[in-house]
């Protein structure tokens, strides 16, 4: 099983693929490019081949914590929906919407952990990123790809607990 995890943003989003053993892809891309990739219309698709097993698209769910939000949040929500629609329309597969507080709880055992705590939990679990000559599992992850990887790990680990 492969998890395609997206940390959505208003103009760019991070996508990471995870099969429980290795990261297949990890990159930030323009939302329109990602949308086309999910629909398989690009000649050179940046996502790995889906053949050979079930796949789940996991998207970070935007959650409200009672504070006012602006246009960027609504734009992010709009793109999240477009990604889900494209995935389901192409694959008919599962789309999981996971709040980042669930990711924090799973990896750090507390809901109020910060992103730096989540990154630390990932490094504790999978080891240091390493160097160019001695690459670790998370070598090359940067920016929002860390959040997307945390989302992928959580979705993969909890895939049997959730009802889709």
C-alpha positions in Angstrom: 0.0 0.0 0.0 1.2 3.4 -0.9 0.2 6.6 0.8 0.2 9.8 -1.2 0.2 12.6 1.4 -0.4 16.2 0.5 0.2 19.2 2.8 -1.9 21.7 0.8 -1.2 25.4 0.4 -2.9 28.3 -1.3 -0.5 28.2 -4.3 2.0 25.4 -3.7 1.6 22.1 -2.0 4.0 19.4 -0.7 3.4 15.8 -1.8 5.2 12.8 -0.3 4.7 9.1 -1.1 5.3 6.5 1.5 5.0 2.7 1.4 6.0 2.0 5.0 9.6 1.4 4.0 10.8 4.1 1.7 9.9 7.6 0.5 9.1 7.3 -3.2 8.7 11.0 -3.9 8.9 14.2 -1.9 8.5 17.6 -3.5 6.7 20.9 -3.4 4.9 21.9 -6.5 2.5 24.4 -7.9 -1.0 23.4 -7.2 -2.0 23.3 -10.9 0.9 21.0 -11.6 0.0 18.7 -8.8 -3.7 18.7 -9.9 -2.6 17.6 -13.4 -0.3 14.9 -11.9 -3.2 13.5 -9.9 -5.2 13.3 -13.1 -2.2 11.7 -14.9 -2.2 14.2 -17.7 1.5 15.1 -17.6 3.8 13.3 -19.9 6.4 12.9 -17.2 4.4 12.3 -14.0 6.3 13.3 -10.8 4.5 10.7 -8.8 5.6 7.1 -8.7 3.6 4.4 -10.5 0.4 3.3 -8.7 0.4 -0.2 -10.1 0.9 -3.1 -7.8 -1.2 -2.1 -4.8 -3.9 0.0 -3.2 -3.1 3.6 -2.7 -4.6 6.2 -0.4 -4.5 9.9 -0.8 -4.1 11.6 2.5 -4.7 15.3 2.6 -4.2 17.5 5.7 -7.6 18.7 6.7 -7.9 22.4 7.5 -9.3 22.7 11.0 -10.9 25.6 12.7 -9.7 26.6 16.1 -12.1 29.5 16.6 -9.9 32.2 15.2 -10.9 34.3 12.1 -9.3 33.1 8.9 -8.4 34.9 5.7 -8.5 34.3 1.9 -5.4 32.1 1.9 -7.1 29.5 4.2 -10.2 29.4 1.9 -7.9 29.0 -1.2 -6.1 26.1 0.5 -9.5 24.4 1.3 -10.5 24.9 -2.3 -7.4 23.3 -3.6 -7.7 20.4 -1.1 -11.1 19.7 -2.6 -9.8 19.8 -6.1 -7.0 17.3 -5.2 -9.5 14.9 -3.6 -11.9 15.2 -6.6 -9.1 14.6 -9.1 -7.8 11.5 -7.2 -11.2 10.0 -6.7 -12.1 10.7 -10.3 -8.9 9.1 -11.6 -8.6 6.1 -9.2 -11.9 5.8 -7.4 -9.6 5.3 -4.5 -9.7 6.3 -0.9 -9.2 10.0 0.2 -8.4 10.4 3.8 -8.7 13.9 5.4 -6.5 14.0 8.5 -6.2 16.9 10.9 -2.7 17.8 11.8 -3.6 17.6 15.4 -4.2 13.8 14.8 -0.7 13.7 13.3 0.8 15.4 16.4 -1.1 13.1 18.7 0.1 10.0 16.8 3.7 11.0 16.6 4.2 13.1 19.7 1.5 11.8 22.0 0.1 15.3 22.5 -2.2 17.4 20.3 -0.4 20.7 21.1 3.0 19.7 19.8 4.7 22.1 17.5 6.0 21.3 14.0 9.5 21.1 15.4 8.4 18.5 17.8 6.8 16.5 15.0 10.1 16.7 13.0 12.0 15.6 16.1 9.7 12.6 16.5 10.2 11.6 12.9 14.0 11.9 13.3 13.9 9.8 16.5 11.9 7.1 14.7 13.7 7.0 11.4 17.2 8.3 12.2 19.0 11.4 11.1 18.7 12.6 7.4 22.4 11.8 6.9 24.7 13.3 4.3 25.0 13.2 0.6 27.4 10.3 0.9 25.5 8.5 3.6 21.9 9.2 3.1 19.3 8.6 5.7 15.6 7.8 5.0 14.6 11.5 5.3 17.5 12.9 3.4 16.4 15.7 1.1 13.1 16.5 2.9 12.6 20.2 3.3 10.0 22.7 4.0 6.4 21.5 3.9 7.6 18.0 2.8 8.3 17.3 6.5 4.6 17.9 7.3 3.5 15.8 4.3 5.8 13.0 5.4 4.4 13.1 9.0 0.9 12.9 7.5 1.9 9.9 5.3 3.5 8.1 8.3 0.4 8.7 10.4 -2.0 7.6 7.7 0.1 4.4 7.0 0.4 3.5 10.7 -3.3 4.0 11.4 -4.7 2.6 8.1 -6.3 -0.3 9.9 -7.9 1.8 12.6 -9.8 4.2 10.4 -12.9 3.6 8.5 -12.8 5.0 5.0 
